[in-house]
């Protein structure tokens, strides 16, 4: 179903790819747009326990697209270094393929707390209170990963 990576010499080990997912600042969620075009959306995210957690408003184009077709990809780019003298770039990236599910209840709180832990370390208690206040106005999405590739040029 998924093509093999052409440059196997640049393939990251699974553990290294997961480290990049944990450390990445943001990612690009690509959904299949209702208009027939891919719809890439930069998003904050958390990777925990083998899934990617996302959050967004309760309505919008992204959710319309996901509700129509839950198949997505998610890309994170790590450190890059342009090498002008070599007409090249050192880079690291991970691409995940899978399906997105809208989550509610305690599972949604788990996803939101994963985001608090990532983006607001040291403010976990305040984050719990924020989750309680904002949960009814927030869609929580869980991306179940079916396939992941990591690639790097060093």
Phi and psi in degrees as GROMACS dihedral restraints (atoms count N, CA, C in turn):
[ dihedral_restraints ]
;  ai    aj    ak    al  type     phi  dphi    fc
    3     4     5     6     1  -107.5    20    10
    4     5     6     7     1   133.7    20    10
    6     7     8     9     1   -66.7    20    10
    7     8     9    10     1   147.4    20    10
    9    10    11    12     1   -72.8    20    10
   10    11    12    13     1   149.6    20    10
   12    13    14    15     1   -67.4    20    10
   13    14    15    16     1   130.0    20    10
   15    16    17    18     1   -66.9    20    10
   16    17    18    19     1   -46.4    20    10
   18    19    20    21     1   -94.6    20    10
   19    20    21    22     1    75.6    20    10
   21    22    23    24     1   -60.3    20    10
   22    23    24    25     1   -25.1    20    10
   24    25    26    27     1   -67.3    20    10
   25    26    27    28     1   -14.0    20    10
   27    28    29    30     1  -106.4    20    10
   28    29    30    31     1     3.6    20    10
   30    31    32    33     1   -67.7    20    10
   31    32    33    34     1   137.1    20    10
   33    34    35    36     1   -87.1    20    10
   34    35    36    37     1   148.4    20    10
   36    37    38    39     1   -66.4    20    10
   37    38    39    40     1   153.7    20    10
   39    40    41    42     1   -56.7    20    10
   40    41    42    43     1   -41.0    20    10
   42    43    44    45     1   -64.0    20    10
   43    44    45    46     1   -38.1    20    10
   45    46    47    48     1   -68.4    20    10
   46    47    48    49     1   -40.1    20    10
   48    49    50    51     1   -62.4    20    10
   49    50    51    52     1   -41.9    20    10
   51    52    53    54     1   -64.6    20    10
   52    53    54    55     1   -37.6    20    10
   54    55    56    57     1   -60.9    20    10
   55    56    57    58     1   -40.4    20    10
   57    58    59    60     1   -65.9    20    10
   58    59    60    61     1   -39.3    20    10
   60    61    62    63     1   -62.1    20    10
   61    62    63    64     1   -40.5    20    10
   63    64    65    66     1   -65.5    20    10
   64    65    66    67     1   -43.3    20    10
   66    67    68    69     1   -85.3    20    10
   67    68    69    70     1   -20.1    20    10
   69    70    71    72     1   -57.6    20    10
   70    71    72    73     1   144.7    20    10
   72    73    74    75     1   -80.9    20    10
   73    74    75    76     1   -38.4    20    10
   75    76    77    78     1  -153.2    20    10
   76    77    78    79     1   169.1    20    10
   78    79    80    81     1  -139.2    20    10
   79    80    81    82     1   172.4    20    10
   81    82    83    84     1  -114.1    20    10
   82    83    84    85     1   115.7    20    10
   84    85    86    87     1   -90.5    20    10
   85    86    87    88     1   121.8    20    10
   87    88    89    90     1  -107.9    20    10
   88    89    90    91     1   120.0    20    10
   90    91    92    93     1  -112.6    20    10
   91    92    93    94     1   162.0    20    10
   93    94    95    96     1   -85.6    20    10
   94    95    96    97     1   107.7    20    10
   96    97    98    99     1   -69.8    20    10
   97    98    99   100     1   144.6    20    10
   99   100   101   102     1   -62.8    20    10
  100   101   102   103     1   -22.2    20    10
  102   103   104   105     1   -84.1    20    10
  103   104   105   106     1     4.1    20    10
  105   106   107   108     1    90.1    20    10
  106   107   108   109     1    -4.8    20    10
  108   109   110   111     1  -107.0    20    10
  109   110   111   112     1   148.0    20    10
  111   112   113   114     1   -59.7    20    10
  112   113   114   115     1   145.7    20    10
  114   115   116   117     1  -124.9    20    10
  115   116   117   118     1    93.9    20    10
  117   118   119   120     1   -86.0    20    10
  118   119   120   121     1   135.1    20    10
  120   121   122   123     1  -131.2    20    10
  121   122   123   124     1   118.3    20    10
  123   124   125   126     1   -66.8    20    10
  124   125   126   127     1   134.2    20    10
  126   127   128   129     1  -145.4    20    10
  127   128   129   130     1   148.6    20    10
  129   130   131   132     1   -72.9    20    10
  130   131   132   133     1   150.3    20    10
  132   133   134   135     1  -158.1    20    10
  133   134   135   136     1   167.2    20    10
  135   136   137   138     1  -134.8    20    10
  136   137   138   139     1   137.5    20    10
  138   139   140   141     1  -108.4    20    10
  139   140   141   142     1   118.5    20    10
  141   142   143   144     1  -152.2    20    10
  142   143   144   145     1   135.8    20    10
  144   145   146   147     1    55.8    20    10
  145   146   147   148     1    36.6    20    10
  147   148   149   150     1    81.0    20    10
  148   149   150   151     1     5.6    20    10
  150   151   152   153     1  -127.3    20    10
  151   152   153   154     1   159.7    20    10
  153   154   155   156     1  -105.0    20    10
  154   155   156   157     1   127.4    20    10
  156   157   158   159     1  -103.3    20    10
  157   158   159   160     1   134.5    20    10
  159   160   161   162     1  -134.1    20    10
  160   161   162   163     1   159.7    20    10
  162   163   164   165     1  -141.6    20    10
  163   164   165   166     1   156.1    20    10
  165   166   167   168     1  -163.1    20    10
  166   167   168   169     1  -178.0    20    10
  168   169   170   171     1   -65.6    20    10
  169   170   171   172     1   170.4    20    10
  171   172   173   174     1   -78.7    20    10
  172   173   174   175     1   -11.0    20    10
  174   175   176   177     1  -150.9    20    10
  175   176   177   178     1   162.4    20    10
  177   178   179   180     1   146.0    20    10
  178   179   180   181     1   174.1    20    10
  180   181   182   183     1   -59.1    20    10
  181   182   183   184     1   -43.9    20    10
  183   184   185   186     1   -57.6    20    10
  184   185   186   187     1   -46.8    20    10
  186   187   188   189     1   -67.6    20    10
  187   188   189   190     1   -37.9    20    10
  189   190   191   192     1   -58.8    20    10
  190   191   192   193     1   -44.5    20    10
  192   193   194   195     1   -63.4    20    10
  193   194   195   196     1   -44.9    20    10
  195   196   197   198     1   -65.1    20    10
  196   197   198   199     1   -39.6    20    10
  198   199   200   201     1   -66.5    20    10
  199   200   201   202     1   -25.8    20    10
  201   202   203   204     1   -81.7    20    10
  202   203   204   205     1   -36.6    20    10
  204   205   206   207     1  -153.0    20    10
  205   206   207   208     1   107.0    20    10
  207   208   209   210     1   -75.8    20    10
  208   209   210   211     1    -6.9    20    10
  210   211   212   213     1   -73.9    20    10
  211   212   213   214     1   129.4    20    10
  213   214   215   216     1  -141.4    20    10
  214   215   216   217     1   169.7    20    10
  216   217   218   219     1  -130.3    20    10
  217   218   219   220     1   157.6    20    10
  219   220   221   222     1  -138.8    20    10
  220   221   222   223     1   127.5    20    10
  222   223   224   225     1  -119.7    20    10
  223   224   225   226     1   135.7    20    10
  225   226   227   228     1  -125.5    20    10
  226   227   228   229     1   131.3    20    10
  228   229   230   231     1  -109.9    20    10
  229   230   231   232     1   128.9    20    10
  231   232   233   234     1   -94.0    20    10
  232   233   234   235     1  -142.5    20    10
  234   235   236   237     1   -63.2    20    10
  235   236   237   238     1   139.7    20    10
  237   238   239   240     1  -130.4    20    10
  238   239   240   241     1   153.9    20    10
  240   241   242   243     1  -147.7    20    10
  241   242   243   244     1   112.6    20    10
  243   244   245   246     1   -72.3    20    10
  244   245   246   247     1   133.0    20    10
  246   247   248   249     1  -114.7    20    10
  247   248   249   250     1    81.8    20    10
  249   250   251   252     1   -59.7    20    10
  250   251   252   253     1   -37.0    20    10
  252   253   254   255     1   -68.8    20    10
  253   254   255   256     1   -19.1    20    10
  255   256   257   258     1  -106.8    20    10
  256   257   258   259     1     0.0    20    10
  258   259   260   261     1    51.9    20    10
  259   260   261   262     1    47.0    20    10
  261   262   263   264     1  -151.4    20    10
  262   263   264   265     1  -176.9    20    10
  264   265   266   267     1  -146.2    20    10
  265   266   267   268     1   136.1    20    10
  267   268   269   270     1   -83.5    20    10
  268   269   270   271     1   141.3    20    10
  270   271   272   273     1  -159.3    20    10
  271   272   273   274     1   167.8    20    10
  273   274   275   276     1  -141.8    20    10
  274   275   276   277     1   139.6    20    10
  276   277   278   279     1  -153.5    20    10
  277   278   279   280     1   156.0    20    10
  279   280   281   282     1  -132.6    20    10
  280   281   282   283     1   136.5    20    10
  282   283   284   285     1  -123.0    20    10
  283   284   285   286     1   128.2    20    10
  285   286   287   288     1  -114.6    20    10
  286   287   288   289     1   142.3    20    10
  288   289   290   291     1  -120.8    20    10
  289   290   291   292     1   141.1    20    10
  291   292   293   294     1   176.7    20    10
  292   293   294   295     1  -156.9    20    10
  294   295   296   297     1  -123.2    20    10
  295   296   297   298     1   148.5    20    10
  297   298   299   300     1  -105.4    20    10
  298   299   300   301     1   137.4    20    10
  300   301   302   303     1  -123.4    20    10
  301   302   303   304     1   134.4    20    10
  303   304   305   306     1   -77.3    20    10
  304   305   306   307     1   133.6    20    10
  306   307   308   309     1  -117.4    20    10
  307   308   309   310     1   148.6    20    10
  309   310   311   312     1  -138.7    20    10
  310   311   312   313     1   175.4    20    10
  312   313   314   315     1    66.3    20    10
  313   314   315   316     1  -145.2    20    10
  315   316   317   318     1   -60.9    20    10
  316   317   318   319     1   -36.0    20    10
  318   319   320   321     1   -63.0    20    10
  319   320   321   322     1   -37.1    20    10
  321   322   323   324     1   -64.7    20    10
  322   323   324   325     1   -40.6    20    10
  324   325   326   327     1   -62.2    20    10
  325   326   327   328     1   -37.8    20    10
  327   328   329   330     1   -60.4    20    10
  328   329   330   331     1   -46.2    20    10
  330   331   332   333     1   -64.3    20    10
  331   332   333   334     1   -44.4    20    10
  333   334   335   336     1   -65.0    20    10
  334   335   336   337     1   -37.8    20    10
  336   337   338   339     1   -68.1    20    10
  337   338   339   340     1   -32.9    20    10
  339   340   341   342     1   -60.7    20    10
  340   341   342   343     1   -37.9    20    10
  342   343   344   345     1   -67.7    20    10
  343   344   345   346     1   -40.6    20    10
  345   346   347   348     1   -60.8    20    10
  346   347   348   349     1   -46.5    20    10
  348   349   350   351     1   -59.0    20    10
  349   350   351   352     1   -37.9    20    10
  351   352   353   354     1   -75.1    20    10
  352   353   354   355     1   -49.2    20    10
  354   355   356   357     1   -96.5    20    10
  355   356   357   358     1   -13.3    20    10
  357   358   359   360     1  -137.1    20    10
  358   359   360   361     1    52.8    20    10
  360   361   362   363     1   -61.0    20    10
  361   362   363   364     1   139.2    20    10
  363   364   365   366     1    91.9    20    10
  364   365   366   367     1    -8.0    20    10
  366   367   368   369     1  -122.0    20    10
  367   368   369   370     1    33.1    20    10
  369   370   371   372     1   -62.5    20    10
  370   371   372   373     1   -42.7    20    10
  372   373   374   375     1   -65.0    20    10
  373   374   375   376     1   -43.7    20    10
  375   376   377   378     1   -63.0    20    10
  376   377   378   379     1   -36.0    20    10
  378   379   380   381     1   -63.8    20    10
  379   380   381   382     1   -39.8    20    10
  381   382   383   384     1   -61.1    20    10
  382   383   384   385     1   -42.7    20    10
  384   385   386   387     1   -64.8    20    10
  385   386   387   388     1   -39.6    20    10
  387   388   389   390     1   -63.6    20    10
  388   389   390   391     1   -41.9    20    10
  390   391   392   393     1   -59.9    20    10
  391   392   393   394     1   -43.5    20    10
  393   394   395   396     1   -59.6    20    10
  394   395   396   397     1   -42.2    20    10
  396   397   398   399     1   -72.5    20    10
  397   398   399   400     1   -35.9    20    10
  399   400   401   402     1   -98.6    20    10
  400   401   402   403     1   -12.5    20    10
  402   403   404   405     1   -57.0    20    10
  403   404   405   406     1   -37.2    20    10
  405   406   407   408     1   -73.9    20    10
  406   407   408   409     1   -12.0    20    10
  408   409   410   411     1  -111.9    20    10
  409   410   411   412     1    12.1    20    10
  411   412   413   414     1  -128.2    20    10
  412   413   414   415     1   131.3    20    10
  414   415   416   417     1   -89.0    20    10
  415   416   417   418     1   132.9    20    10
  417   418   419   420     1  -111.7    20    10
  418   419   420   421     1   130.4    20    10
  420   421   422   423     1  -118.2    20    10
  421   422   423   424     1   137.9    20    10
  423   424   425   426     1  -116.8    20    10
  424   425   426   427     1   123.6    20    10
  426   427   428   429     1   -96.8    20    10
  427   428   429   430     1   117.0    20    10
  429   430   431   432     1   -88.9    20    10
  430   431   432   433     1   116.6    20    10
  432   433   434   435     1   -81.3    20    10
  433   434   435   436     1   128.8    20    10
  435   436   437   438     1  -103.3    20    10
  436   437   438   439     1   -29.4    20    10
  438   439   440   441     1  -153.4    20    10
  439   440   441   442     1   139.0    20    10
  441   442   443   444     1  -138.8    20    10
  442   443   444   445     1   137.8    20    10
  444   445   446   447     1  -130.1    20    10
  445   446   447   448     1   142.8    20    10
  447   448   449   450     1  -123.6    20    10
  448   449   450   451     1   142.0    20    10
  450   451   452   453     1  -140.2    20    10
  451   452   453   454     1   143.1    20    10
  453   454   455   456     1  -148.1    20    10
  454   455   456   457     1   145.5    20    10
  456   457   458   459     1  -121.4    20    10
  457   458   459   460     1   122.8    20    10
